[in-house]
Amino acid sequence: MATNQQQVLISPAELAYLHASLSLSPEPIRPDGRSSTQFRPLVAETDILPGTNGSARICFADGSEAIVGVKVEVEKTKPKAGAMINPEEGKEEKGDTGVEGGGGFDDDKKNYSNDWVELAVDIPGHRDDDPGTAFLGNMILEALLEDGELVKRLRINSRFHWKMYLDVLLISQPLSYPLPLLSLTTHLALLSTRLPCLISEGDEDPMFDDDWAASTNLYPPRGEKSKLSTSRPPITLLVMSVGHSILFDPTYEELAVADAVLAVSVSEEPTKPVPQDTIATPKQAKDRALRLLSIRSIDPPSRITPPGVPNGLNPATNGEVAGLQPKHAEARTAEVPATEGVWKAPRGGVSRSVLSAMVFKALEKGGVADEVLDGLQGVEMASEILE
Amino acid sequence: MADRRRINGPVGVTSPPVYANHTPGKAQKDTVQQRPDNTLRQIFLKTGITPSASGSAYLEVTGPSTNGPSGLKLNCTVHGPRSLAKSTPFTPYTTLTTHVKYAPFATRQRRGYLRDSSEKDLGVHLETALRGVIIADRWPKSGVDIIVTVLEGDQPREVFKGTPDEGIDAMNVLSGCITVASAAIADAGIDCVDMVAGGVAALVASEEDKGEPRFVLDPAPSEHDKILAGCCVAYLPSRDEITNLWYKGQTSGNDTLLYTQLVEKAVQASRGANKVLVDTLKEGVTEAGKQSKGSMEVDR
């Protein structure tokens, strides 16, 4: 993580205090008074950039702010790589015009490609070629592609597809790890994305309706009749663990004492396309099924925090205050045994049980993912009313 | 960003012609899995191959088809710990920098000289895996550079799949990078809490099994029709801890057992790789001992 390279500007005494209060059980005490699963309040709006197909802006209470713009272009679909040598290819093409969205092995035969989506992340103060930024971008893109639903929606016919460019801009300074902010903004921007209405049929060159009012939503709003499944774009949650407590949406200070940080991407289990005569009702938390898409561990900045020095080894106190043995000049501070109340950066990894506990808590029914998805659905519905 | 300082290869893809020599009916399946699901492919590991670096290692994993020499080939060099440039601010810890670079000829599609986003991504993964392992506070104000070069990617040239499963390939490369970097760090004599090794497991489905999914250790993408989920871990066996976890797949959130099983399998794969790692280092120690007996100066 690029932000790691910057020094953590928190003193060892503060770190020790934070660590102690965050690892309290049963309920940790967070610096901003949130509960362990509570998200920071946020302000969100969609359709803010008239020059894009879809856009969104989210502003967190701590002042970090992100804008995502979605642009699409028509592009010719490249034939599959094996097409030149594979004599069977012709047959596959014919089968292609058959039933849509068969699922299973049939899906592979349509030439969906992950190249249809391109995502760029820009973070102020970081270079374009910064590995941390590339990591962030890949993480958000990975969830979108693993979901599979987005790429399927970009197909026009067997010869053409939409090429989608997602531009993610962080406007403020990266105050904490910006992953949840960028992921939620991307989610909203995709929900507000509209594509021109197709008027040509079958495999002919695509022609579109000039009227923007006739454009269709990439993700049709709930309650609207549609051939597509009612899936929603995925979201990525940031989860951290300190001792036995598991915290969601950690701030900069909290990350500085983390034992492990995970980015967990989830999406709703897509339902089958609704029959044309019934109207789907908006899903509530109780009947929503979640799907785990990807997990990545993120290097916690706690590993590069400055260590505290116990009084017994501190040259300034001459080792007398704590009544321990006097300090040796050659004593290496690195070998200081863990002392209560003295900060020491964590070493090694975390056990499997802690990691699974973090993942399970994110996927819990009625848990954080549900809460966030409900919140985002609220934004979606509010924007529909405004229209 | 285009690289304008060097003479680059042709723009676009030039793929060497590959002739269909297998029977037309079996065109879909490229190679057939020849080992049981719960075994790894063979690993070759050797340390101390780059004399100018403080530590180095070379790793080779046999490819999916046993008839050719192709497979994963990785070279890793470790430079340091050495003092940082004067302009850098004070750090109480070793600053770790990791570079993962595919050689331009390593994969079917030619790679440029500059690192692209997938290579940078792998570098960050490797850094996460190693940072917890190195006892960084023993070298303040210093830096360690870890450079992994992928000489040959996992996909053999003959294997022709319409959409290469980038995900599992990247995981296989990452797991190799972790193991080879761990060996090179040990060769450089940098203090670690444990020997870390990478392991990959996947949930695959194939048409012969009627789509019934099964777990495979160390999966080769060309051997399977469909990979449902994959998991790569960096595991410390004696501490029983994970420093890096990368999971990808489409599994239902209610079915958390699947996730647990997949991590379990990846840890099992990592234990196998760790065994090779420990044996190689032991061998290196006895060899070094023999050499110094013969009054040869072993200079690092």
Interface residues (C-beta under 8 A of the other chain):
Chain A: M1 Q5 Q7 K80 A81 G82 I85 N86 P87 E88 G104 F105 D108 N111 Y112 S113 N114 D128 D129 P131 G132 A134 F135 G137 N138 E142 E146 D147 G148 L262 V266 E269 A289 L290 R291 L292 L293 S294 I295 R296 S297 I298 D299 R303 I304 P306 P307 R332 T333 A334 A345 P346 R347 G348 G349 V350 S351 R352 L355 S356 V359 F360 L363
Chain B: M1 S15 V18 Y19 A20 P24 A27 P89 T91 P92 Y93 T95 L114 R115 S117 S118 K120 D121 G123 V124 H125 E127 T128 R131 G132 V133 I135 A136 D137 R138 F160 K161 G162 T163 E166 G167 V193 D194 E207 G211 D225 K226 A234 Y235 L236 R239 D240 E241 I242 T243 N244 L245 W246 Y247 K248 G249 Q250 T251 S252 G253 N254 T256 Y259 T260 V263 E264 V267
